[in-house]
Amino acid sequence: MPAETTFFDARGNAIHSLPTAPRNTILYSPHARFVLVAGFGNLQGTVDVYDRQNKFKKISSFEASNTSVCEWSPCGRFILTATTSPRLRVDNGCKVWHASGKLIYLSEYQELLSISWKPQKIESFPALRQLEEAPPAHESTKEYTAKKAAQLAQAAAKPAGAYRPPHARNSGSSTLRTTLYQKEMESSFGSGARRNVPGAPPGLVPGAPAPAQPESKSAAKNRKKREAKKQQQDEKSATPESTPAPSPAPTQTNGTEIGGGTVVGGVTSLEEKKIRSLLKKLRAIETLKMKQAVGEPLEDTQVSKIKKEDEIRKELNQLGWTD
């Protein structure tokens, strides 16, 4: 399934094939001019009627769902479809269709066990040269036809919309809870923006060097002090002393002078490194406080960093740093 229907002649040669479709029933009219191909049982119940003598042209197609009985009339002009019990115990009834696909008669029953055409000789009905026009429908079909037309109109007017999983259907937008992960995924990937990694500058490409942060006033002031101090040390070392004081030879390891606090080559002292590290933490705290002020949610670790601001400032004052 879907099945392919092929017709053969008496010699076994294929003469015509129908398109693949969910079909499992084939019935020839009494004069063998028309052939009915349908899908009943657990299928939708679509019925197609073809004219075998006109290159298998399809002349009609209609829906007869829940059909358990399907028969051609002895005259070859009408088709009987019925829903019987115990095959189905609901919607029992019978329908009579014209070969053109028009519903002619409808009758419903509380329980219908069996139904069939009254047997008649085929000689009583001449062969059809062409399909006649369908007779007027019975009064019993008006309600069914109107209901079917309303269903088709409603299905055509209803927009398709986006797919929603079963647990999210029939619920208002206010009851839907969006997790923090979903919000971040929507804001970073859904809008085409780059994902923000916690602890990294916004918009930073993974693997790329971090961009230089703008220097604050306090950092610029300390940098100028260090440059002036370094310049004084260079000038002092360039001026020869008349009576140099004897000093013990310092022990060197990989070019580092252990006796003093400054490394050979102009590298800053340990105290200045500590000040730089504390200032970096202080700038990070200021950034977090700005995010907190605009209502952006922070993690527990970020909140704990903000609480350590007083300790960091106290430690900077002990190292001799001032704003």
N, C-alpha and C positions, 0 to 999 in steps of 0.2 A: 504494500500500500504506500503510495497511490498505485492503482492498477492500470495496465495498458490493455485496451480492448482491440482485438484484431479479427477481421472477418475473412473466411476462406471459402473458395468455391468447392465443387464436388471433387476436383482433382487435388485438393490440398494446397492450392496456390493462394497466397495472401492477396486480397483484392482491395482492402481498405483497413486503416488503423485509426483509432480515435486518440485524441490527446490523453495523456496520463491524468487520472483523476480518481478520487476515492469512490469506487464503484464495486458492487458485488452481485448485481442482479441484471439479467438480460431476459426480456420477454418479447416475442414476436406477436404481431397482430394476427388475427385469424387468416387473413388473406396474405400475410407475410410481406406486406408492403412497408409497414412501419415497424420499427424496432425500438423498444424501450430499454434504456440503460440507466440504472439507478443504484444508489447506495443506501441500503437500509440496515437494520440491526443497530449496531453501535456507531453507525455513520450518521451524517447530518440529514439524510433523506432527500437529496437532490435527485430529480427525475429529468432525464433528457430524452426527447423523442426525435428520431431520425427517419428521413424518407429514404428507404433502401433503393428505390428505383430512380432517384434523382441525385445520384452520386453521394449518398449518405448525408444529405443536407440536413442540418438541425432545424426543425420546425418549431420546437417549443422547449421550454425548461421551466420547472416549477419546484417548489419545496413541499414535501409531504413527510414531515418529521414523525417519528414514533410509529411508522407503518409496519404492521405485521402481516397484512394481506394486500396483494396487488394483482389485479387481473384486467385483461382486455375484455371489452364487451363483445358479444358474438358478432355485432356488425362491424367491429374494428374502428369505431369512431370515438369511443369513450374509454376511460380508464377508471377502475374502482380501486381506491386505497382505503384501508380501515385499520383501526387500532382495536385489538381484541384482548380479552382476558382468557387465561391468566398470564399471557405474555406481558401485558401492562394492565394494571388495575385502575389507572386514572386516565382521563381524557379518552374514554372509549367512544367510538363513533365511526362513521363512514363518510367518505367524500367521493363525489363523481366529477371527474375532470373531462373536458373535451380534449382531443388530441392536440389542439392548438395551445393548450396550457390554461384555458379559462376554467374556473371553478363553476360547476353547473348546479350541484346539489350538496347539501350538508345536513347530516342528522347526528345528534349526540345521544348517547345511551349511558345509563348508570353502570350497566355491565353488558358487554357484547361478547358472546362466546364464539360465534361463527357467522360468516356472511359470504355470499357468492352470487354470481349472475345466474339467472335462470337458463338452463341449457336450451339451445335452439340450433337447428340445422344451419350450416353455413350457406346452403343453397338459397335460403330465404333472404339473403342479403347480397346484392351484386357487389363485385369488386369495385373499389374506389379508383377512379381515374385521377382525381385530385381531391385534396382535403376541402370539405365543405366548411362554410362559415359556421361558427359556434352558435347554438340557439341561445335565447335569453336565459339568464341565470334565474334560479328559483329564489323565492323570498327568503329562504333560510340562509342564504349566503351573504346577505347585505351586512349583517352585524360583523361577521368574520372578515369580510373584505374591508370594511371601515376600520376595524381594529388593526388589521395588517398594514393598511396605509398609514395609520397614525404611528405605528412602531417604526416604519421605514423613515417617516419624516423626522421623528425624534432622533433616530440614529444618525441621520444626515446632518441635523442641526447641531448636535453635540460635538464640541471641539475635542480633538484627540488628546491634547495636553501631554505633559511629560509623565513618564512612568514613576510611580511611587510604590514602594514596598508595602505589603499588607499591613504591617504594624503602624505605618504612617498615614494610612487612609482614614477618612472620616474624622479627622482631628484638626482643630484650628491651629493657626501658626503660633498662638500664644502658649499652647501646651507643649510645643516641641522644644526640647532642650538641646542646645548646641554645646558640645564640649569645647574646652579650650583648644584641644588639638584640631578639631574641625574648623574653628575660627581662624587659627593660624594657617591651616592649609588653604582655606578660602582666600585669606588676605595675601598670602605669599604666592601660591600657584594659580589660584583661580583668576586673579586680576593681572597675571603676567609679570608681577613683581618678583624680586629675588627674595629668597627665604632669609629671615633674620636668625642667625645663630646666637644663642645666649652667650654673653661674654665677649662677643666680637662686634666690631663696629657695624652699623646697618649698611646693607648693600655690599659687603665685602665678598669678593669672589673667593671660594675655597682654594687655598694654596697660594694666594697672592699676598704680598707683604702688606701689613697694616698701614694705612695712610697716616701721615704725620698729623698729630693733634695740634690745634692752635695753642700757642704758648700763653699762659696767663700772666697777669702783671707781676704776681709774686715770683713766678718762675723766672721771668725776664730779669727781675731785680737781683735774684740770687745768682743768675748766670753772669751778670755784669760784675758782681762782687768777686766771683771765682776767677773771671778773666783778669780783673785788676790785681788780685792776689798773686796769680800766676805770673803776671808781667813783673811785679815787684820781685818775686823770687828769681826770675830769669836775669833781671838787672843786677841783683845782688850777687848772683853766682858769676856774672860776667866781670864784676869789679874785683881786682885782686886785693887781698887783705895784707896789711903790712906784717902783722904778727898773728898768723892763724893759730887758733887754739887747737891743741892736740885733742884728737877724738879717736875713740876706738874704731877700728875698721869694721864696717857693717858686713854682716853675712848676707850674701846674695843667693837667691834661688830663682832661676829662669828670669833674671833681669829685675827681680822685685827686691826693693830695699826693706828689710825687716825692721831695722832700727827706728825708722820714722813712720809717719802715717800716710806718706805719699808714695805712690809707686813710680818707678823710674819711667820716663816717657810722657809725663804730663797727665797721667790718669788720676782721677779725683780720689780723695781719701775715703776711708770707710764711713766716717761721719756724713760726708756729702752724699755717698751712695745711699745711706740710710734715709737722709732727708729726701732724696729724689724718690725713693720707694714710697715714703709716707705721703709725699705730695701727689704721686700718681693715684694712691688710694683715695686721697681727699677729692681729687677731680672726679673719680668714679662715683664717689658718694654724692657729689653735687649733681651729676647726671641723673642718678637714681632719684634724688629728691625732686628734680624737675619732672621726671616721669610720674612720680607719685602725686605731684601737684595737679597734673592734668587728668588724673583719674585712671592712669594705666595700671593694671594689676601687676604686682611684683611677687616674686618668689620669696620663700622663707629665708633663703640665704641672702637675698638682696636686702631684705628688711633688717637682718642682723648686721649687715655692713653699715647701714645708716646709723644704727645704734652705737657703733664704735667710733663715731666722728669725734666725740669729746676726748676719748683716749688718744686718738691720733694727734689731735691738736696739742694735747698736753705733752706728748712725747716730742713733738716738734719744738715746743718751747724749751724743753730740757736740752735739746741739741743746739739751742741758740738761734733758731729760725723765728723770724717775726714777719707779720703780714706787711 
